[in-house]
Amino acid sequence: MAEKPQDVIFVGNKPPMSYVLAIITAFSSGNQKEITLKARGQAITTAVDVAEIARSRFIKDLKVTKIEIGTAEMPPREGETKSRMVSTIEITISK
Amino acid sequence: MAEKPQDVIFVGNKPPMSYVLAIITAFSSGNQKEITLKARGQAITTAVDVAEIARSRFIKDLKVTKIEIGTAEMPPREGETKSRMVSTIEITISK
């Protein structure tokens, strides 16, 4: 089997445009048809921004095909004992 | 026609639990089957938190039936001339 192109992009604290660029790069490779953006906590807003910027400004035929939300358990912060629950989002886009 | 119960909750800067409470109240009225959470900008993360808290901790048979993202145009801030684009989310939950 040929090597599989990157199909998941983890969205974190970088500016939205870094992730938009990663999407554009992945799709211009040619054989990439679908990418899933994953984010949690405050980065959820960034993930939505990334999908919207990519769709409205750069890749006109981009479609949001699936959005899922969920909850993940994070290990406790240093000095704390309770684990934290954090919301997550997965946005699948395809062209 | 009977009065329609509130079926849209706008999520803003309040703590997530205020919105969770609004959901619980709306659903306990009895004839409410579906609520849409609407949020934009940083409140998108709060809206996801609200849906997840309501589902995992309070209303066990709650289902997320639809999630949509989009972009809205906001009027320019005072002293600025350009309008701003802001991402939006709509999360529909039903039981």
N, CA and C atoms of all chains as a GROMACS GRO file, in nm:
protein
  570
    1MET      N    1   0.085  -0.122   0.000
    1MET     CA    2   0.000   0.000   0.000
    1MET      C    3   0.087   0.125   0.000
    2ALA      N    4   0.043   0.224  -0.070
    2ALA     CA    5   0.115   0.351  -0.072
    2ALA      C    6   0.102   0.418   0.067
    3GLU      N    7   0.194   0.511   0.094
    3GLU     CA    8   0.186   0.577   0.225
    3GLU      C    9   0.059   0.663   0.232
    4LYS      N   10  -0.002   0.661   0.351
    4LYS     CA   11  -0.126   0.732   0.368
    4LYS      C   12  -0.098   0.879   0.402
    5PRO      N   13  -0.163   0.971   0.332
    5PRO     CA   14  -0.138   1.111   0.366
    5PRO      C   15  -0.200   1.145   0.503
    6GLN      N   16  -0.150   1.251   0.563
    6GLN     CA   17  -0.200   1.294   0.694
    6GLN      C   18  -0.349   1.326   0.686
    7ASP      N   19  -0.430   1.257   0.763
    7ASP     CA   20  -0.572   1.285   0.753
    7ASP      C   21  -0.633   1.340   0.882
    8VAL      N   22  -0.549   1.361   0.984
    8VAL     CA   23  -0.597   1.425   1.107
    8VAL      C   24  -0.508   1.544   1.139
    9ILE      N   25  -0.568   1.658   1.166
    9ILE     CA   26  -0.491   1.775   1.208
    9ILE      C   27  -0.537   1.814   1.349
   10PHE      N   28  -0.442   1.815   1.442
   10PHE     CA   29  -0.476   1.855   1.579
   10PHE      C   30  -0.466   2.007   1.591
   11VAL      N   31  -0.574   2.070   1.626
   11VAL     CA   32  -0.578   2.216   1.636
   11VAL      C   33  -0.549   2.255   1.781
   12GLY      N   34  -0.449   2.341   1.800
   12GLY     CA   35  -0.411   2.385   1.934
   12GLY      C   36  -0.406   2.535   1.945
   13ASN      N   37  -0.297   2.586   2.000
   13ASN     CA   38  -0.289   2.730   2.032
   13ASN      C   39  -0.228   2.818   1.923
   14LYS      N   40  -0.188   2.758   1.811
   14LYS     CA   41  -0.129   2.843   1.706
   14LYS      C   42  -0.237   2.929   1.642
   15PRO      N   43  -0.194   3.032   1.566
   15PRO     CA   44  -0.294   3.113   1.494
   15PRO      C   45  -0.369   3.026   1.392
   16PRO      N   46  -0.498   3.052   1.371
   16PRO     CA   47  -0.580   2.971   1.279
   16PRO      C   48  -0.514   2.950   1.144
   17MET      N   49  -0.444   3.053   1.092
   17MET     CA   50  -0.388   3.041   0.956
   17MET      C   51  -0.286   2.928   0.943
   18SER      N   52  -0.213   2.892   1.051
   18SER     CA   53  -0.118   2.781   1.040
   18SER      C   54  -0.191   2.652   1.007
   19TYR      N   55  -0.309   2.635   1.066
   19TYR     CA   56  -0.385   2.512   1.040
   19TYR      C   57  -0.452   2.518   0.903
   20VAL      N   58  -0.498   2.637   0.864
   20VAL     CA   59  -0.557   2.653   0.730
   20VAL      C   60  -0.453   2.614   0.625
   21LEU      N   61  -0.328   2.659   0.646
   21LEU     CA   62  -0.219   2.628   0.555
   21LEU      C   63  -0.195   2.477   0.548
   22ALA      N   64  -0.201   2.410   0.664
   22ALA     CA   65  -0.183   2.265   0.668
   22ALA      C   66  -0.291   2.195   0.586
   23ILE      N   67  -0.414   2.247   0.593
   23ILE     CA   68  -0.526   2.190   0.516
   23ILE      C   69  -0.502   2.207   0.367
   24ILE      N   70  -0.466   2.332   0.328
   24ILE     CA   71  -0.442   2.360   0.187
   24ILE      C   72  -0.332   2.270   0.133
   25THR      N   73  -0.223   2.257   0.210
   25THR     CA   74  -0.111   2.173   0.168
   25THR      C   75  -0.156   2.028   0.151
   26ALA      N   76  -0.231   1.977   0.249
   26ALA     CA   77  -0.275   1.837   0.243
   26ALA      C   78  -0.364   1.813   0.121
   27PHE      N   79  -0.457   1.905   0.096
   27PHE     CA   80  -0.548   1.885  -0.017
   27PHE      C   81  -0.477   1.903  -0.152
   28SER      N   82  -0.374   1.989  -0.157
   28SER     CA   83  -0.308   2.009  -0.287
   28SER      C   84  -0.218   1.893  -0.324
   29SER      N   85  -0.192   1.802  -0.228
   29SER     CA   86  -0.112   1.684  -0.261
   29SER      C   87  -0.186   1.598  -0.362
   30GLY      N   88  -0.316   1.618  -0.374
   30GLY     CA   89  -0.390   1.552  -0.482
   30GLY      C   90  -0.475   1.436  -0.440
   31ASN      N   91  -0.416   1.339  -0.368
   31ASN     CA   92  -0.495   1.221  -0.334
   31ASN      C   93  -0.563   1.229  -0.197
   32GLN      N   94  -0.557   1.346  -0.136
   32GLN     CA   95  -0.624   1.366  -0.006
   32GLN      C   96  -0.765   1.416  -0.030
   33LYS      N   97  -0.864   1.344   0.019
   33LYS     CA   98  -1.003   1.382  -0.006
   33LYS      C   99  -1.073   1.428   0.121
   34GLU      N  100  -1.017   1.391   0.238
   34GLU     CA  101  -1.087   1.415   0.363
   34GLU      C  102  -0.988   1.441   0.475
   35ILE      N  103  -1.017   1.540   0.557
   35ILE     CA  104  -0.931   1.571   0.672
   35ILE      C  105  -1.021   1.590   0.795
   36THR      N  106  -0.976   1.539   0.908
   36THR     CA  107  -1.049   1.561   1.033
   36THR      C  108  -0.969   1.655   1.123
   37LEU      N  109  -1.034   1.764   1.163
   37LEU     CA  110  -0.974   1.856   1.260
   37LEU      C  111  -1.016   1.814   1.399
   38LYS      N  112  -0.919   1.796   1.488
   38LYS     CA  113  -0.952   1.760   1.626
   38LYS      C  114  -0.903   1.868   1.720
   39ALA      N  115  -0.986   1.904   1.817
   39ALA     CA  116  -0.949   2.008   1.912
   39ALA      C  117  -1.019   1.984   2.043
   40ARG      N  118  -0.963   2.041   2.149
   40ARG     CA  119  -1.032   2.034   2.278
   40ARG      C  120  -1.017   2.166   2.353
   41GLY      N  121  -1.106   2.186   2.449
   41GLY     CA  122  -1.102   2.308   2.531
   41GLY      C  123  -1.116   2.433   2.445
   42GLN      N  124  -1.042   2.536   2.481
   42GLN     CA  125  -1.053   2.665   2.412
   42GLN      C  126  -1.020   2.654   2.262
   43ALA      N  127  -0.943   2.552   2.224
   43ALA     CA  128  -0.906   2.537   2.083
   43ALA      C  129  -1.026   2.496   1.996
   44ILE      N  130  -1.138   2.461   2.059
   44ILE     CA  131  -1.259   2.426   1.983
   44ILE      C  132  -1.300   2.543   1.894
   45THR      N  133  -1.297   2.664   1.951
   45THR     CA  134  -1.332   2.783   1.873
   45THR      C  135  -1.236   2.799   1.755
   46THR      N  136  -1.106   2.776   1.780
   46THR     CA  137  -1.007   2.786   1.672
   46THR      C  138  -1.036   2.686   1.562
   47ALA      N  139  -1.074   2.563   1.599
   47ALA     CA  140  -1.103   2.460   1.499
   47ALA      C  141  -1.218   2.503   1.408
   48VAL      N  142  -1.322   2.563   1.468
   48VAL     CA  143  -1.435   2.611   1.389
   48VAL      C  144  -1.390   2.725   1.297
   49ASP      N  145  -1.308   2.816   1.352
   49ASP     CA  146  -1.254   2.925   1.270
   49ASP      C  147  -1.176   2.870   1.151
   50VAL      N  148  -1.092   2.770   1.177
   50VAL     CA  149  -1.007   2.712   1.073
   50VAL      C  150  -1.094   2.655   0.961
   51ALA      N  151  -1.195   2.576   0.998
   51ALA     CA  152  -1.283   2.517   0.897
   51ALA      C  153  -1.354   2.625   0.816
   52GLU      N  154  -1.401   2.729   0.886
   52GLU     CA  155  -1.475   2.836   0.819
   52GLU      C  156  -1.386   2.920   0.726
   53ILE      N  157  -1.264   2.949   0.773
   53ILE     CA  158  -1.171   3.027   0.690
   53ILE      C  159  -1.131   2.947   0.566
   54ALA      N  160  -1.100   2.818   0.586
   54ALA     CA  161  -1.060   2.734   0.473
   54ALA      C  162  -1.173   2.727   0.371
   55ARG      N  163  -1.294   2.712   0.419
   55ARG     CA  164  -1.409   2.695   0.330
   55ARG      C  165  -1.446   2.825   0.259
   56SER      N  166  -1.449   2.935   0.334
   56SER     CA  167  -1.502   3.057   0.273
   56SER      C  168  -1.397   3.134   0.193
   57ARG      N  169  -1.269   3.120   0.231
   57ARG     CA  170  -1.170   3.203   0.163
   57ARG      C  171  -1.078   3.128   0.068
   58PHE      N  172  -1.055   2.998   0.090
   58PHE     CA  173  -0.950   2.932   0.014
   58PHE      C  174  -0.996   2.816  -0.074
   59ILE      N  175  -1.074   2.725  -0.019
   59ILE     CA  176  -1.112   2.607  -0.097
   59ILE      C  177  -1.263   2.608  -0.112
   60LYS      N  178  -1.308   2.658  -0.225
   60LYS     CA  179  -1.451   2.686  -0.242
   60LYS      C  180  -1.538   2.561  -0.239
   61ASP      N  181  -1.483   2.447  -0.287
   61ASP     CA  182  -1.566   2.327  -0.292
   61ASP      C  183  -1.551   2.240  -0.166
   62LEU      N  184  -1.499   2.300  -0.061
   62LEU     CA  185  -1.483   2.228   0.066
   62LEU      C  186  -1.618   2.211   0.134
   63LYS      N  187  -1.642   2.090   0.185
   63LYS     CA  188  -1.768   2.065   0.257
   63LYS      C  189  -1.739   2.013   0.397
   64VAL      N  190  -1.818   2.061   0.493
   64VAL     CA  191  -1.810   2.002   0.627
   64VAL      C  192  -1.902   1.881   0.626
   65THR      N  193  -1.843   1.761   0.636
   65THR     CA  194  -1.925   1.641   0.621
   65THR      C  195  -1.969   1.582   0.755
   66LYS      N  196  -1.894   1.610   0.861
   66LYS     CA  197  -1.934   1.555   0.991
   66LYS      C  198  -1.878   1.641   1.103
   67ILE      N  199  -1.960   1.664   1.206
   67ILE     CA  200  -1.910   1.731   1.326
   67ILE      C  201  -1.954   1.648   1.446
   68GLU      N  202  -1.859   1.615   1.532
   68GLU     CA  203  -1.894   1.541   1.653
   68GLU      C  204  -1.836   1.611   1.774
   69ILE      N  205  -1.910   1.612   1.882
   69ILE     CA  206  -1.855   1.665   2.007
   69ILE      C  207  -1.850   1.554   2.111
   70GLY      N  208  -1.762   1.570   2.208
   70GLY     CA  209  -1.747   1.469   2.311
   70GLY      C  210  -1.675   1.524   2.432
   71THR      N  211  -1.643   1.436   2.524
   71THR     CA  212  -1.574   1.475   2.646
   71THR      C  213  -1.453   1.386   2.664
   72ALA      N  214  -1.340   1.444   2.702
   72ALA     CA  215  -1.220   1.365   2.729
   72ALA      C  216  -1.174   1.392   2.871
   73GLU      N  217  -1.110   1.293   2.931
   73GLU     CA  218  -1.058   1.310   3.066
   73GLU      C  219  -0.912   1.350   3.055
   74MET      N  220  -0.876   1.458   3.123
   74MET     CA  221  -0.737   1.504   3.121
   74MET      C  222  -0.673   1.470   3.255
   75PRO      N  223  -0.544   1.434   3.255
   75PRO     CA  224  -0.476   1.408   3.382
   75PRO      C  225  -0.476   1.535   3.468
   76PRO      N  226  -0.473   1.520   3.601
   76PRO     CA  227  -0.476   1.637   3.689
   76PRO      C  228  -0.353   1.725   3.668
   77ARG      N  229  -0.371   1.856   3.689
   77ARG     CA  230  -0.257   1.948   3.681
   77ARG      C  231  -0.160   1.920   3.795
   78GLU      N  232  -0.038   1.965   3.781
   78GLU     CA  233   0.062   1.945   3.886
   78GLU      C  234   0.010   2.002   4.018
   79GLY      N  235   0.017   1.925   4.124
   79GLY     CA  236  -0.027   1.974   4.254
   79GLY      C  237  -0.175   1.952   4.278
   80GLU      N  238  -0.246   1.904   4.174
   80GLU     CA  239  -0.387   1.873   4.194
   80GLU      C  240  -0.406   1.723   4.191
   81THR      N  241  -0.518   1.677   4.243
   81THR     CA  242  -0.538   1.532   4.247
   81THR      C  243  -0.653   1.487   4.158
   82LYS      N  244  -0.746   1.579   4.127
   82LYS     CA  245  -0.861   1.538   4.047
   82LYS      C  246  -0.835   1.555   3.898
   83SER      N  247  -0.876   1.456   3.820
   83SER     CA  248  -0.863   1.472   3.676
   83SER      C  249  -0.973   1.567   3.628
   84ARG      N  250  -0.947   1.632   3.515
   84ARG     CA  251  -1.043   1.730   3.464
   84ARG      C  252  -1.113   1.675   3.341
   85MET      N  253  -1.236   1.715   3.322
   85MET     CA  254  -1.308   1.679   3.201
   85MET      C  255  -1.298   1.797   3.104
   86VAL      N  256  -1.273   1.766   2.980
   86VAL     CA  257  -1.261   1.872   2.881
   86VAL      C  258  -1.342   1.835   2.756
   87SER      N  259  -1.410   1.932   2.699
   87SER     CA  260  -1.489   1.905   2.579
   87SER      C  261  -1.399   1.892   2.457
   88THR      N  262  -1.444   1.814   2.361
   88THR     CA  263  -1.368   1.794   2.239
   88THR      C  264  -1.458   1.814   2.117
   89ILE      N  265  -1.396   1.841   2.004
   89ILE     CA  266  -1.473   1.849   1.879
   89ILE      C  267  -1.393   1.782   1.768
   90GLU      N  268  -1.463   1.719   1.676
   90GLU     CA  269  -1.400   1.664   1.556
   90GLU      C  270  -1.479   1.714   1.436
   91ILE      N  271  -1.412   1.787   1.350
   91ILE     CA  272  -1.477   1.841   1.231
   91ILE      C  273  -1.416   1.774   1.108
   92THR      N  274  -1.496   1.702   1.034
   92THR     CA  275  -1.446   1.636   0.913
   92THR      C  276  -1.481   1.720   0.791
   93ILE      N  277  -1.379   1.755   0.713
   93ILE     CA  278  -1.401   1.834   0.592
   93ILE      C  279  -1.354   1.753   0.472
   94SER      N  280  -1.424   1.768   0.360
   94SER     CA  281  -1.381   1.694   0.242
   94SER      C  282  -1.409   1.775   0.117
   95LYS      N  283  -1.339   1.740   0.010
   95LYS     CA  284  -1.363   1.811  -0.115
   95LYS      C  285  -1.375   1.712  -0.231
   96MET      N  286  -5.324   2.819   1.835
   96MET     CA  287  -5.207   2.738   1.873
   96MET      C  288  -5.159   2.775   2.013
   97ALA      N  289  -5.116   2.677   2.086
   97ALA     CA  290  -5.061   2.701   2.220
   97ALA      C  291  -4.930   2.778   2.208
   98GLU      N  292  -4.891   2.846   2.316
   98GLU     CA  293  -4.765   2.920   2.310
   98GLU      C  294  -4.648   2.824   2.293
   99LYS      N  295  -4.554   2.864   2.213
   99LYS     CA  296  -4.441   2.777   2.183
   99LYS      C  297  -4.335   2.794   2.292
  100PRO      N  298  -4.285   2.684   2.348
  100PRO     CA  299  -4.182   2.699   2.449
  100PRO      C  300  -4.050   2.746   2.384
  101GLN      N  301  -3.965   2.805   2.464
  101GLN     CA  302  -3.837   2.855   2.415
  101GLN      C  303  -3.756   2.742   2.352
  102ASP      N  304  -3.721   2.752   2.226
  102ASP     CA  305  -3.646   2.643   2.166
  102ASP      C  306  -3.507   2.683   2.118
  103VAL      N  307  -3.470   2.808   2.144
  103VAL     CA  308  -3.332   2.850   2.114
  103VAL      C  309  -3.270   2.912   2.238
  104ILE      N  310  -3.150   2.869   2.273
  104ILE     CA  311  -3.078   2.929   2.385
  104ILE      C  312  -2.949   2.989   2.329
  105PHE      N  313  -2.933   3.120   2.351
  105PHE     CA  314  -2.810   3.185   2.305
  105PHE      C  315  -2.704   3.174   2.413
  106VAL      N  316  -2.594   3.111   2.381
  106VAL     CA  317  -2.486   3.091   2.478
  106VAL      C  318  -2.386   3.205   2.465
  107GLY      N  319  -2.360   3.271   2.578
  107GLY     CA  320  -2.266   3.385   2.579
  107GLY      C  321  -2.159   3.368   2.683
  108ASN      N  322  -2.138   3.472   2.763
  108ASN     CA  323  -2.025   3.473   2.856
  108ASN      C  324  -2.054   3.422   2.997
  109LYS      N  325  -2.178   3.382   3.022
  109LYS     CA  326  -2.207   3.332   3.157
  109LYS      C  327  -2.139   3.196   3.180
  110PRO      N  328  -2.133   3.153   3.307
  110PRO     CA  329  -2.077   3.019   3.333
  110PRO      C  330  -2.165   2.913   3.267
  111PRO      N  331  -2.105   2.804   3.217
  111PRO     CA  332  -2.180   2.700   3.147
  111PRO      C  333  -2.303   2.652   3.224
  112MET      N  334  -2.293   2.643   3.357
  112MET     CA  335  -2.404   2.589   3.435
  112MET      C  336  -2.533   2.671   3.422
  113SER      N  337  -2.524   2.802   3.397
  113SER     CA  338  -2.647   2.880   3.379
  113SER      C  339  -2.724   2.829   3.258
  114TYR      N  340  -2.651   2.795   3.153
  114TYR     CA  341  -2.717   2.748   3.032
  114TYR      C  342  -2.767   2.605   3.049
  115VAL      N  343  -2.689   2.524   3.121
  115VAL     CA  344  -2.732   2.386   3.150
  115VAL      C  345  -2.865   2.390   3.224
  116LEU      N  346  -2.874   2.482   3.321
  116LEU     CA  347  -2.996   2.498   3.399
  116LEU      C  348  -3.114   2.538   3.309
  117ALA      N  349  -3.089   2.627   3.215
  117ALA     CA  350  -3.194   2.670   3.122
  117ALA      C  351  -3.243   2.550   3.040
  118ILE      N  352  -3.151   2.462   3.002
  118ILE     CA  353  -3.188   2.342   2.925
  118ILE      C  354  -3.274   2.250   3.009
  119ILE      N  355  -3.228   2.224   3.134
  119ILE     CA  356  -3.302   2.135   3.222
  119ILE      C  357  -3.443   2.189   3.246
  120THR      N  358  -3.452   2.320   3.270
  120THR     CA  359  -3.582   2.383   3.293
  120THR      C  360  -3.672   2.368   3.171
  121ALA      N  361  -3.618   2.393   3.053
  121ALA     CA  362  -3.698   2.385   2.931
  121ALA      C  363  -3.750   2.243   2.909
  122PHE      N  364  -3.661   2.145   2.927
  122PHE     CA  365  -3.703   2.006   2.904
  122PHE      C  366  -3.800   1.957   3.010
  123SER      N  367  -3.788   2.008   3.135
  123SER     CA  368  -3.880   1.958   3.238
  123SER      C  369  -4.020   2.017   3.223
  124SER      N  370  -4.035   2.118   3.137
  124SER     CA  371  -4.170   2.172   3.113
  124SER      C  372  -4.258   2.064   3.048
  125GLY      N  373  -4.196   1.962   2.990
  125GLY     CA  374  -4.273   1.847   2.944
  125GLY      C  375  -4.292   1.840   2.794
  126ASN      N  376  -4.339   1.949   2.733
  126ASN     CA  377  -4.368   1.942   2.590
  126ASN      C  378  -4.252   1.991   2.503
  127GLN      N  379  -4.138   2.015   2.565
  127GLN     CA  380  -4.020   2.057   2.489
  127GLN      C  381  -3.940   1.934   2.450
  128LYS      N  382  -3.918   1.914   2.322
  128LYS     CA  383  -3.846   1.795   2.277
  128LYS      C  384  -3.711   1.829   2.217
  129GLU      N  385  -3.692   1.955   2.181
  129GLU     CA  386  -3.572   1.992   2.105
  129GLU      C  387  -3.530   2.134   2.139
  130ILE      N  388  -3.401   2.154   2.160
  130ILE     CA  389  -3.348   2.287   2.188
  130ILE      C  390  -3.224   2.309   2.101
  131THR      N  391  -3.211   2.430   2.047
  131THR     CA  392  -3.091   2.463   1.972
  131THR      C  393  -3.006   2.564   2.051
  132LEU      N  394  -2.882   2.529   2.073
  132LEU     CA  395  -2.786   2.620   2.136
  132LEU      C  396  -2.716   2.697   2.026
  133LYS      N  397  -2.717   2.831   2.037
  133LYS     CA  398  -2.646   2.912   1.938
  133LYS      C  399  -2.536   2.991   2.007
  134ALA      N  400  -2.418   2.996   1.945
  134ALA     CA  401  -2.307   3.070   2.004
  134ALA      C  402  -2.216   3.120   1.894
  135ARG      N  403  -2.137   3.222   1.927
  135ARG     CA  404  -2.037   3.267   1.830
  135ARG      C  405  -1.909   3.307   1.902
  136GLY      N  406  -1.799   3.308   1.826
  136GLY     CA  407  -1.669   3.345   1.883
  136GLY      C  408  -1.628   3.252   1.996
  137GLN      N  409  -1.567   3.309   2.098
  137GLN     CA  410  -1.517   3.228   2.210
  137GLN      C  411  -1.627   3.149   2.280
  138ALA      N  412  -1.752   3.193   2.268
  138ALA     CA  413  -1.861   3.122   2.334
  138ALA      C  414  -1.890   2.987   2.268
  139ILE      N  415  -1.829   2.960   2.153
  139ILE     CA  416  -1.847   2.831   2.086
  139ILE      C  417  -1.803   2.718   2.179
  140THR      N  418  -1.687   2.737   2.243
  140THR     CA  419  -1.637   2.636   2.338
  140THR      C  420  -1.736   2.616   2.452
  141THR      N  421  -1.792   2.726   2.503
  141THR     CA  422  -1.891   2.716   2.611
  141THR      C  423  -2.013   2.636   2.566
  142ALA      N  424  -2.059   2.661   2.444
  142ALA     CA  425  -2.177   2.590   2.392
  142ALA      C  426  -2.152   2.439   2.389
  143VAL      N  427  -2.032   2.398   2.346
  143VAL     CA  428  -1.998   2.256   2.344
  143VAL      C  429  -1.993   2.202   2.487
  144ASP      N  430  -1.931   2.279   2.578
  144ASP     CA  431  -1.929   2.239   2.720
  144ASP      C  432  -2.070   2.218   2.773
  145VAL      N  433  -2.159   2.313   2.743
  145VAL     CA  434  -2.296   2.308   2.792
  145VAL      C  435  -2.367   2.180   2.744
  146ALA      N  436  -2.355   2.151   2.615
  146ALA     CA  437  -2.418   2.031   2.560
  146ALA      C  438  -2.362   1.906   2.626
  147GLU      N  439  -2.230   1.903   2.644
  147GLU     CA  440  -2.165   1.785   2.702
  147GLU      C  441  -2.201   1.766   2.850
  148ILE      N  442  -2.205   1.876   2.926
  148ILE     CA  443  -2.240   1.867   3.069
  148ILE      C  444  -2.385   1.822   3.084
  149ALA      N  445  -2.473   1.882   3.004
  149ALA     CA  446  -2.615   1.846   3.012
  149ALA      C  447  -2.633   1.697   2.981
  150ARG      N  448  -2.563   1.651   2.879
  150ARG     CA  449  -2.578   1.513   2.835
  150ARG      C  450  -2.515   1.413   2.932
  151SER      N  451  -2.393   1.443   2.979
  151SER     CA  452  -2.324   1.341   3.058
  151SER      C  453  -2.364   1.342   3.205
  152ARG      N  454  -2.408   1.459   3.256
  152ARG     CA  455  -2.433   1.464   3.400
  152ARG      C  456  -2.579   1.476   3.438
  153PHE      N  457  -2.664   1.530   3.350
  153PHE     CA  458  -2.799   1.561   3.395
  153PHE      C  459  -2.911   1.489   3.321
  154ILE      N  460  -2.907   1.490   3.189
  154ILE     CA  461  -3.019   1.431   3.114
  154ILE      C  462  -2.962   1.316   3.030
  155LYS      N  463  -2.976   1.195   3.084
  155LYS     CA  464  -2.906   1.081   3.026
  155LYS      C  465  -2.953   1.047   2.885
  156ASP      N  466  -3.082   1.071   2.856
  156ASP     CA  467  -3.132   1.033   2.724
  156ASP      C  468  -3.123   1.148   2.623
  157LEU      N  469  -3.041   1.247   2.655
  157LEU     CA  470  -3.023   1.360   2.564
  157LEU      C  471  -2.936   1.319   2.445
  158LYS      N  472  -2.978   1.361   2.326
  158LYS     CA  473  -2.899   1.329   2.206
  158LYS      C  474  -2.863   1.457   2.132
  159VAL      N  475  -2.742   1.463   2.079
  159VAL     CA  476  -2.706   1.573   1.991
  159VAL      C  477  -2.750   1.534   1.852
  160THR      N  478  -2.850   1.603   1.797
  160THR     CA  479  -2.907   1.558   1.670
  160THR      C  480  -2.850   1.634   1.549
  161LYS      N  481  -2.799   1.755   1.574
  161LYS     CA  482  -2.743   1.829   1.459
  161LYS      C  483  -2.641   1.931   1.509
  162ILE      N  484  -2.530   1.944   1.438
  162ILE     CA  485  -2.434   2.049   1.467
  162ILE      C  486  -2.400   2.120   1.337
  163GLU      N  487  -2.414   2.252   1.336
  163GLU     CA  488  -2.379   2.327   1.217
  163GLU      C  489  -2.283   2.439   1.253
  164ILE      N  490  -2.188   2.465   1.166
  164ILE     CA  491  -2.100   2.580   1.187
  164ILE      C  492  -2.118   2.677   1.073
  165GLY      N  493  -2.086   2.803   1.098
  165GLY     CA  494  -2.101   2.905   0.995
  165GLY      C  495  -2.022   3.029   1.030
  166THR      N  496  -2.043   3.132   0.951
  166THR     CA  497  -1.972   3.258   0.972
  166THR      C  498  -2.074   3.371   0.972
  167ALA      N  499  -2.059   3.463   1.066
  167ALA     CA  500  -2.149   3.579   1.071
  167ALA      C  501  -2.066   3.705   1.062
  168GLU      N  502  -2.126   3.810   1.006
  168GLU     CA  503  -2.056   3.937   0.996
  168GLU      C  504  -2.097   4.023   1.115
  169MET      N  505  -1.999   4.076   1.186
  169MET     CA  506  -2.026   4.161   1.301
  169MET      C  507  -1.998   4.305   1.263
  170PRO      N  508  -2.077   4.400   1.315
  170PRO     CA  509  -2.048   4.541   1.286
  170PRO      C  510  -1.910   4.579   1.343
  171PRO      N  511  -1.843   4.676   1.279
  171PRO     CA  512  -1.709   4.715   1.325
  171PRO      C  513  -1.714   4.768   1.469
  172ARG      N  514  -1.604   4.746   1.543
  172ARG     CA  515  -1.592   4.803   1.678
  172ARG      C  516  -1.586   4.955   1.668
  173GLU      N  517  -1.615   5.021   1.779
  173GLU     CA  518  -1.608   5.167   1.782
  173GLU      C  519  -1.469   5.212   1.740
  174GLY      N  520  -1.462   5.306   1.649
  174GLY     CA  521  -1.333   5.358   1.606
  174GLY      C  522  -1.272   5.279   1.492
  175GLU      N  523  -1.336   5.164   1.456
  175GLU     CA  524  -1.286   5.087   1.342
  175GLU      C  525  -1.384   5.100   1.227
  176THR      N  526  -1.336   5.070   1.107
  176THR     CA  527  -1.426   5.085   0.993
  176THR      C  528  -1.462   4.950   0.929
  177LYS      N  529  -1.377   4.851   0.951
  177LYS     CA  530  -1.403   4.722   0.886
  177LYS      C  531  -1.490   4.632   0.973
  178SER      N  532  -1.589   4.567   0.912
  178SER     CA  533  -1.668   4.471   0.988
  178SER      C  534  -1.584   4.345   1.009
  179ARG      N  535  -1.616   4.272   1.113
  179ARG     CA  536  -1.539   4.152   1.146
  179ARG      C  537  -1.620   4.027   1.115
  180MET      N  538  -1.551   3.920   1.075
  180MET     CA  539  -1.618   3.793   1.055
  180MET      C  540  -1.599   3.711   1.182
  181VAL      N  541  -1.704   3.647   1.224
  181VAL     CA  542  -1.694   3.565   1.345
  181VAL      C  543  -1.760   3.429   1.318
  182SER      N  544  -1.697   3.323   1.369
  182SER     CA  545  -1.752   3.189   1.349
  182SER      C  546  -1.871   3.167   1.443
  183THR      N  547  -1.963   3.083   1.397
  183THR     CA  548  -2.082   3.053   1.477
  183THR      C  549  -2.102   2.901   1.485
  184ILE      N  550  -2.177   2.859   1.585
  184ILE     CA  551  -2.213   2.717   1.594
  184ILE      C  552  -2.358   2.706   1.637
  185GLU      N  553  -2.426   2.604   1.586
  185GLU     CA  554  -2.561   2.573   1.631
  185GLU      C  555  -2.564   2.425   1.667
  186ILE      N  556  -2.594   2.396   1.792
  186ILE     CA  557  -2.600   2.257   1.839
  186ILE      C  558  -2.744   2.226   1.876
  187THR      N  559  -2.804   2.132   1.806
  187THR     CA  560  -2.942   2.094   1.836
  187THR      C  561  -2.942   1.967   1.922
  188ILE      N  562  -3.006   1.977   2.037
  188ILE     CA  563  -3.015   1.861   2.127
  188ILE      C  564  -3.162   1.825   2.145
  189SER      N  565  -3.188   1.694   2.159
  189SER     CA  566  -3.327   1.653   2.177
  189SER      C  567  -3.334   1.532   2.267
  190LYS      N  568  -3.449   1.511   2.326
  190LYS     CA  569  -3.465   1.393   2.410
  190LYS      C  570  -3.596   1.322   2.378
   0.00000   0.00000   0.00000
